[in-house]
């Protein structure tokens, strides 16, 4: 009925009015068709994801998915790397997706992560793909620190990059992304795997470059360099072993980034302590005691090191500061005389003072292989020589007996008939130390000290050691 009325109305129009009327009708039909039948088809990697009347509905969901992607990867320039197309399409009788439905559909896809990043080239050689210019600068800074062996405490005085360094915007998949550490290691050593024992800084360092590191330009006409030339020649050692060691580290690597740099660093060196000897009347004559341990001092040296093409060319000491004074070692030498007779052989002393009451008599003394020194009860018994106590106990006819094994491991000094021990088994004793008190234990007729020297358990002839005879007072 509506169209019949339009047709009846059109019959009474002029030619010009008919043209206008026809245009109006066509526009009306197109508008109706567009609003009801036309929209957008969204495709991911050639497969239809969904339909929408408004393309902004999909782009908003895509923005949300990419924002989540950036949050998960911590890469601000991350995006969906898949092939996404939004095409006009007849959407008559097609279900229209909401923003939430598009988001769910995208998350259900096997989406690839891409990076709007930067490609780094050095002397025409591709070094790596990084997320941003800041990451490039961090990689270059790490390489400089590796090549120049720059530590946290060092100061970089001058650094000139001799290589042509260029960075160009590039989109690439996440698996092609390099870290600043990987970039630094490749620039410094030609190896993409950073050493676990080394740590490189990510702090950007401003450097001078012939190529201009922050300028992107067309590299299509530049010749590609397949391999950076290896360092040649031998550097003369101008200072000390440190130069040689640093040189060896550098020359065994093939750095891609060529740099000249100067750095200053503080190196610590020991100041050797001196040994001072002094006499001590409280120590026996043939003994020394360290009464003060020596401690090395510490010297801080400020050193300037110059590198050319990654090799140490010179090392100069700028200043020296004593950070800690050395402490002298004091050795006390004894002047005190031993309390008993010294031997003419073997550097022994007799274990006690008193009267030689038995030197050559039947039994253990026969042939002067033992000596009895008689004195009052409680007279000190001294260690005839330094060693380790291996017996401090009752031992048959010796009564309370002390045996000392000398440091040669074969000579034993035995003192018997004691009344009291002043040492225990395992004690380390020095010559002249009191080890027991005189007594009359065991087979004894009165207070005295029975003394023997045994080498490999063979008794020694005592007159070879001491100028003694029966009846002497010693």
C-alpha positions as CSV (number, residue, x, y, z in Angstrom):
1,X,0.0,0.0,0.0
2,X,2.9,2.4,0.9
3,X,4.7,1.7,-2.4
4,X,1.5,2.1,-4.4
5,X,1.0,5.6,-2.9
6,X,4.6,6.5,-3.8
7,X,4.1,5.3,-7.3
8,X,0.8,7.3,-7.6
9,X,2.6,10.4,-6.2
10,X,5.5,10.0,-8.7
11,X,3.1,10.1,-11.7
12,X,2.3,13.7,-10.9
13,X,5.9,15.0,-10.5
14,X,7.8,16.9,-13.1
15,X,10.9,15.4,-14.7
16,X,13.3,17.3,-12.3
17,X,11.2,16.4,-9.3
18,X,11.2,12.7,-10.4
19,X,15.1,12.7,-10.5
20,X,15.2,14.2,-7.0
21,X,12.5,11.8,-5.8
22,X,14.4,8.8,-7.3
23,X,17.6,9.8,-5.6
24,X,15.8,10.1,-2.3
25,X,14.4,6.7,-2.6
26,X,17.7,5.1,-3.5
27,X,19.4,6.7,-0.5
28,X,16.6,5.5,1.7
29,X,17.0,2.0,0.4
30,X,20.8,2.1,0.8
31,X,20.5,3.4,4.3
32,X,18.0,0.7,5.2
33,X,20.2,-2.0,3.7
34,X,23.4,-0.6,5.3
35,X,21.8,-0.5,8.8
36,X,20.3,-4.0,8.6
37,X,22.6,-6.0,6.3
38,X,26.1,-4.4,6.3
39,X,28.8,-4.6,9.1
40,X,32.4,-5.9,9.7
41,X,33.9,-9.4,9.6
42,X,36.9,-9.9,11.9
43,X,39.4,-12.6,10.8
44,X,42.5,-14.0,12.7
45,X,45.0,-15.8,10.6
46,X,42.4,-16.2,7.8
47,X,39.7,-17.7,10.1
48,X,36.5,-15.8,10.9
49,X,36.5,-14.7,14.6
50,X,33.1,-12.9,14.6
51,X,31.0,-10.1,13.2
52,X,30.1,-6.6,14.4
53,X,28.3,-3.5,13.2
54,X,30.9,-1.2,14.8
55,X,34.6,-1.9,14.2
56,X,35.4,0.0,17.4
57,X,33.8,-2.8,19.4
58,X,36.5,-5.2,18.3
59,X,39.4,-2.8,18.5
60,X,38.5,-2.0,22.1
61,X,38.6,-5.7,23.0
62,X,41.9,-6.1,21.0
63,X,43.3,-3.1,23.0
64,X,42.3,-4.9,26.3
65,X,43.9,-8.2,25.2
66,X,47.1,-6.5,24.2
67,X,47.2,-4.5,27.5
68,X,47.0,-7.9,29.4
69,X,49.7,-9.2,27.1
70,X,52.0,-6.3,28.0
71,X,51.3,-6.8,31.7
72,X,52.2,-10.5,31.5
73,X,55.4,-10.0,29.5
74,X,56.5,-6.7,31.1
75,X,57.1,-5.4,27.6
76,X,55.4,-2.1,27.0
77,X,55.5,-2.5,23.2
78,X,54.0,-6.0,23.1
79,X,51.1,-6.6,20.7
80,X,49.2,-9.4,19.0
81,X,51.5,-10.7,16.3
82,X,48.8,-12.8,14.5
83,X,47.4,-11.6,11.2
84,X,44.2,-9.7,12.1
85,X,41.9,-8.3,9.4
86,X,38.7,-6.2,9.8
87,X,36.7,-6.3,6.5
88,X,33.3,-4.9,5.5
89,X,30.9,-7.7,5.0
90,X,27.2,-8.5,4.6
91,X,26.2,-9.4,8.2
92,X,22.5,-10.1,7.5
93,X,21.4,-12.9,9.7
94,X,24.8,-13.1,11.4
95,X,25.2,-12.9,15.2
96,X,26.8,-9.7,16.3
97,X,29.6,-9.9,18.9
98,X,29.9,-7.7,21.9
99,X,33.2,-6.4,23.2
100,X,33.3,-9.0,25.9
101,X,32.5,-11.8,23.4
102,X,35.4,-10.6,21.2
103,X,37.7,-10.6,24.2
104,X,36.8,-14.1,25.1
105,X,37.2,-15.2,21.5
106,X,40.6,-13.7,21.3
107,X,41.7,-15.2,24.5
108,X,40.6,-18.6,23.2
109,X,43.0,-18.2,20.3
110,X,46.6,-19.3,20.2
111,X,47.8,-15.8,20.0
112,X,51.4,-15.0,19.3
113,X,53.2,-12.1,21.1
114,X,54.9,-9.6,18.9
115,X,57.1,-6.7,19.9
116,X,57.3,-3.2,18.4
117,X,61.0,-3.0,19.0
118,X,64.4,-2.0,17.6
119,X,67.0,-3.9,15.5
120,X,70.6,-3.2,16.4
121,X,73.4,-3.3,13.8
122,X,77.1,-2.8,14.4
123,X,79.3,-2.2,11.4
124,X,76.5,-3.7,9.2
125,X,76.2,-6.8,11.3
126,X,72.9,-7.7,12.9
127,X,73.4,-7.9,16.6
128,X,69.9,-8.5,17.9
129,X,66.4,-7.3,18.4
130,X,65.6,-5.4,21.6
131,X,62.4,-4.0,23.0
132,X,63.4,-0.3,23.0
133,X,66.2,2.2,22.5
134,X,66.7,2.2,26.3
135,X,67.4,-1.6,26.0
136,X,69.9,-0.9,23.2
137,X,71.7,1.6,25.4
138,X,71.7,-0.9,28.3
139,X,73.2,-3.6,26.0
140,X,75.9,-1.2,24.8
141,X,76.6,-0.1,28.3
142,X,77.0,-3.8,29.4
143,X,79.3,-4.5,26.5
144,X,81.5,-1.5,27.4
145,X,81.7,-2.7,31.0
146,X,82.7,-6.2,29.8
147,X,85.3,-5.1,27.2
148,X,86.8,-2.6,29.6
149,X,86.4,-4.8,32.7
150,X,84.6,-1.8,34.4
151,X,83.7,-2.6,38.0
152,X,81.1,-0.8,40.1
153,X,83.9,1.1,41.9
154,X,85.6,2.2,38.7
155,X,85.1,5.6,37.0
156,X,84.7,5.8,33.3
157,X,86.7,8.9,32.2
158,X,86.3,8.6,28.4
159,X,84.6,6.2,26.0
160,X,84.6,6.4,22.2
161,X,82.8,3.8,20.1
162,X,84.8,3.2,17.0
163,X,82.1,1.0,15.4
164,X,79.1,2.2,13.2
165,X,76.2,1.6,15.6
166,X,72.7,1.9,14.1
167,X,69.3,1.0,15.5
168,X,66.2,0.7,13.3
169,X,62.5,0.2,14.3
170,X,61.4,-3.4,13.7
171,X,58.4,-5.6,14.5
172,X,59.3,-9.2,15.4
173,X,57.9,-12.1,17.4
174,X,58.7,-12.4,21.1
175,X,60.9,-15.4,20.6
176,X,63.3,-13.2,18.5
177,X,63.7,-10.8,21.4
178,X,67.1,-10.4,22.9
179,X,67.9,-9.2,26.4
180,X,70.4,-6.5,27.1
181,X,72.7,-9.1,28.7
182,X,72.6,-11.2,25.6
183,X,73.3,-8.2,23.4
184,X,76.1,-7.1,25.7
185,X,77.8,-10.5,25.7
186,X,77.6,-10.7,21.9
187,X,79.0,-7.2,21.4
188,X,81.8,-8.0,23.9
189,X,82.7,-11.6,23.1
190,X,80.9,-12.7,20.0
191,X,78.9,-15.2,22.2
192,X,75.2,-14.8,22.7
193,X,75.1,-16.7,26.1
194,X,76.0,-14.4,29.0
195,X,78.3,-16.0,31.5
196,X,76.6,-16.9,34.8
197,X,79.7,-15.8,36.7
198,X,79.5,-12.3,35.2
199,X,76.9,-9.6,35.9
200,X,76.5,-6.7,33.5
201,X,74.7,-3.5,34.3
202,X,71.6,-2.4,32.6
203,X,72.3,1.3,33.3
204,X,72.5,3.3,30.1
205,X,75.8,5.0,29.4
206,X,75.9,7.9,27.0
207,X,78.7,7.2,24.4
208,X,80.0,8.8,21.3
209,X,79.5,6.8,18.0
210,X,80.6,7.5,14.5
211,X,77.3,6.0,13.3
212,X,75.0,7.7,15.7
213,X,73.3,5.1,17.9
214,X,70.0,7.1,18.1
215,X,69.5,7.7,14.4
216,X,67.5,5.2,12.3
217,X,68.4,5.1,8.6
218,X,68.1,2.8,5.6
219,X,70.6,0.0,5.8
220,X,69.6,-1.7,2.5
221,X,72.6,-0.4,0.6
222,X,75.2,-1.0,3.2
223,X,77.4,-4.1,2.9
224,X,76.8,-6.8,5.5
225,X,79.7,-7.9,7.6
226,X,79.5,-11.6,8.3
227,X,82.2,-11.6,11.0
228,X,83.9,-8.9,13.0
229,X,87.7,-8.9,12.5
230,X,89.6,-10.5,15.4
231,X,92.0,-8.4,17.5
232,X,95.6,-8.6,16.3
233,X,99.0,-8.0,17.7
234,X,100.5,-8.1,21.2
235,X,100.3,-5.3,23.7
236,X,103.4,-4.5,25.7
237,X,103.0,-4.7,29.4
238,X,103.7,-1.1,30.6
239,X,103.1,-1.7,34.3
240,X,102.5,-5.0,36.1
241,X,100.8,-8.4,35.9
242,X,97.3,-6.8,36.0
243,X,97.9,-5.4,32.5
244,X,98.9,-8.8,31.2
245,X,96.0,-10.6,32.8
246,X,93.5,-8.1,31.5
247,X,95.1,-8.2,28.1
248,X,94.8,-12.0,28.0
249,X,91.1,-11.9,28.8
250,X,90.5,-9.4,26.0
251,X,92.7,-11.0,23.3
252,X,91.0,-14.4,23.7
253,X,87.6,-12.8,22.8
254,X,86.4,-11.5,19.5
255,X,84.4,-8.3,20.4
256,X,82.1,-7.0,17.8
257,X,81.9,-3.5,19.4
258,X,85.2,-1.7,18.9
259,X,85.8,0.9,21.6
260,X,88.6,3.1,23.1
261,X,88.1,4.0,26.7
262,X,89.9,5.3,29.7
263,X,89.0,4.4,33.3
264,X,90.3,5.0,36.7
265,X,90.0,2.4,39.5
266,X,91.2,1.9,43.0
267,X,93.4,-1.2,43.6
268,X,94.3,-2.5,47.0
269,X,97.8,-3.8,47.8
270,X,99.2,-5.2,51.0
271,X,101.9,-3.3,52.8
272,X,104.1,-6.1,54.4
273,X,104.6,-5.9,58.1
274,X,108.1,-5.8,59.6
275,X,109.4,-8.2,62.2
276,X,111.1,-6.8,65.3
277,X,113.1,-8.9,67.7
278,X,113.5,-8.0,71.4
279,X,115.1,-9.7,74.4
280,X,112.8,-11.1,77.1
281,X,114.3,-12.2,80.5
282,X,111.1,-14.2,81.2
283,X,111.8,-16.7,78.3
284,X,114.5,-19.4,78.3
285,X,117.6,-18.7,76.2
286,X,116.9,-20.9,73.2
287,X,113.2,-20.1,72.9
288,X,111.4,-17.4,70.9
289,X,107.8,-16.3,71.3
290,X,105.7,-14.2,69.0
291,X,104.3,-11.7,71.5
292,X,102.5,-9.6,68.9
293,X,101.2,-10.9,65.6
294,X,102.2,-8.9,62.5
295,X,99.4,-7.6,60.3
296,X,99.8,-6.3,56.8
297,X,98.8,-2.8,56.0
298,X,96.7,-1.7,53.1
299,X,97.6,0.6,50.2
300,X,94.9,2.2,48.0
301,X,96.3,2.9,44.5
302,X,94.3,5.0,42.0
303,X,95.2,3.6,38.6
304,X,94.3,4.9,35.2
305,X,93.9,2.3,32.5
306,X,93.7,3.0,28.8
307,X,92.1,0.6,26.3
308,X,92.3,0.8,22.6
309,X,90.1,-1.6,20.5
310,X,89.4,-3.5,23.6
311,X,93.1,-4.1,24.5
312,X,94.9,-2.6,27.5
313,X,97.5,-0.1,26.2
314,X,98.8,1.4,29.4
315,X,98.2,1.5,33.2
316,X,99.4,4.4,35.2
317,X,99.4,4.9,38.9
318,X,97.9,8.3,39.7
319,X,98.1,8.3,43.5
320,X,98.8,6.1,46.5
321,X,97.1,6.4,49.9
322,X,97.8,4.3,53.0
323,X,94.4,3.1,54.0
324,X,95.7,1.0,57.0
325,X,99.2,1.1,58.6
326,X,100.9,-2.3,59.0
327,X,101.4,-3.7,62.5
328,X,104.9,-4.9,63.3
329,X,105.4,-8.5,64.4
330,X,107.2,-8.6,67.7
331,X,109.3,-11.7,68.4
332,X,110.7,-12.1,72.0
333,X,114.0,-13.9,72.3
334,X,114.7,-15.4,75.7
335,X,117.6,-14.6,78.0
336,X,116.5,-16.5,81.0
337,X,118.9,-19.4,82.0
338,X,117.5,-22.9,82.6
339,X,117.1,-23.9,86.2
340,X,119.2,-27.1,85.8
341,X,122.3,-28.3,84.0
342,X,122.4,-28.1,80.2
343,X,123.6,-31.0,78.2
344,X,126.7,-31.1,76.0
345,X,124.8,-33.0,73.4
346,X,121.2,-32.9,72.1
347,X,120.3,-29.6,73.8
348,X,118.7,-31.2,76.9
349,X,118.5,-30.1,80.6
350,X,118.4,-32.3,83.6
351,X,114.9,-32.7,84.9
352,X,115.7,-31.5,88.5
353,X,118.3,-30.0,90.8
354,X,119.8,-32.0,93.6
355,X,122.4,-34.7,94.3
356,X,123.4,-37.4,91.8
357,X,122.5,-40.4,94.1
358,X,122.7,-43.1,91.5
359,X,124.3,-43.2,88.0
360,X,126.0,-46.5,87.6
361,X,124.5,-49.3,89.8
362,X,123.0,-52.7,89.2
363,X,119.5,-52.8,87.6
364,X,118.1,-50.0,85.4
365,X,121.2,-47.8,86.2
366,X,123.8,-50.3,85.1
367,X,126.1,-48.8,82.5
368,X,125.0,-45.3,83.2
369,X,121.7,-45.6,81.3
370,X,119.7,-43.8,84.0
371,X,120.3,-41.2,86.7
372,X,118.7,-40.6,90.1
373,X,118.6,-37.0,91.3
374,X,117.7,-36.8,95.0
375,X,116.2,-33.8,96.6
376,X,113.3,-32.9,99.0
377,X,109.7,-33.9,98.5
378,X,107.9,-31.5,96.1
379,X,111.0,-30.3,94.2
380,X,110.0,-29.2,90.6
381,X,110.6,-31.6,87.8
382,X,111.2,-29.8,84.5
383,X,110.7,-31.0,80.9
384,X,114.3,-31.8,79.6
385,X,113.2,-30.9,76.0
386,X,110.1,-29.7,74.2
387,X,107.6,-32.3,73.1
388,X,104.2,-33.9,73.8
389,X,103.2,-35.7,77.0
390,X,102.4,-39.4,76.1
391,X,102.2,-40.7,79.7
392,X,101.2,-39.1,83.0
393,X,100.2,-42.1,85.1
394,X,101.4,-44.8,87.5
395,X,103.8,-47.2,85.6
396,X,105.1,-50.2,87.5
397,X,108.3,-49.6,89.5
398,X,108.5,-46.1,88.1
399,X,105.6,-45.1,90.3
400,X,103.9,-41.9,89.0
401,X,105.7,-41.6,85.7
402,X,105.8,-38.8,83.0
403,X,106.9,-39.7,79.4
404,X,107.5,-36.9,76.9
405,X,107.8,-37.7,73.2
406,X,110.1,-35.3,71.4
407,X,109.1,-33.8,68.0
408,X,111.4,-36.3,66.1
409,X,108.8,-39.0,67.0
410,X,111.4,-41.5,68.3
411,X,113.0,-39.9,71.4
412,X,111.2,-40.4,74.8
413,X,112.2,-38.6,78.0
414,X,111.0,-40.5,81.1
415,X,110.8,-39.1,84.7
416,X,109.7,-41.5,87.5
417,X,108.9,-41.6,91.2
418,X,106.9,-38.3,91.1
419,X,104.5,-37.3,93.9
420,X,102.2,-35.1,91.7
421,X,101.5,-34.4,88.0
422,X,101.4,-30.9,86.5
423,X,100.5,-32.0,83.0
424,X,98.2,-34.4,81.3
425,X,98.5,-36.8,78.3
426,X,98.3,-34.8,75.1
427,X,99.7,-31.6,76.5
428,X,102.3,-29.8,74.5
429,X,105.2,-28.7,76.8
430,X,108.2,-26.5,76.2
431,X,111.7,-27.3,77.6
432,X,111.9,-26.0,81.2
433,X,108.2,-26.3,82.0
434,X,107.3,-27.9,85.3
435,X,105.7,-31.2,84.5
436,X,105.6,-32.9,88.0
437,X,106.8,-32.7,91.6
438,X,109.5,-34.9,93.1
439,X,108.3,-37.9,95.1
440,X,109.1,-41.4,96.2
441,X,106.4,-43.5,94.5
442,X,107.1,-46.9,93.0
443,X,110.3,-48.8,93.9
444,X,112.0,-45.9,95.8
445,X,114.0,-45.5,98.9
446,X,113.4,-41.7,99.2
447,X,112.4,-38.6,97.3
448,X,114.2,-38.4,94.0
449,X,113.7,-38.2,90.2
450,X,114.6,-41.2,88.0
451,X,115.5,-39.9,84.5
452,X,116.1,-41.8,81.2
453,X,116.5,-40.9,77.6
454,X,115.1,-43.6,75.2
455,X,115.5,-43.5,71.4
456,X,113.3,-46.1,69.7
457,X,112.9,-47.6,73.2
458,X,116.7,-48.1,73.5
459,X,118.2,-46.5,76.7
460,X,121.0,-44.0,76.0
461,X,124.3,-43.7,77.7
462,X,123.8,-40.5,79.8
463,X,127.5,-39.4,80.2
464,X,127.4,-38.8,76.5
465,X,124.8,-36.2,77.2
466,X,125.8,-34.7,80.6
467,X,129.0,-34.1,82.5
468,X,127.8,-36.0,85.6
469,X,129.1,-38.6,88.0
470,X,127.9,-40.2,91.2
471,X,127.8,-37.7,94.1
472,X,127.7,-34.5,92.0
473,X,125.4,-31.7,93.0
474,X,123.6,-30.4,90.0
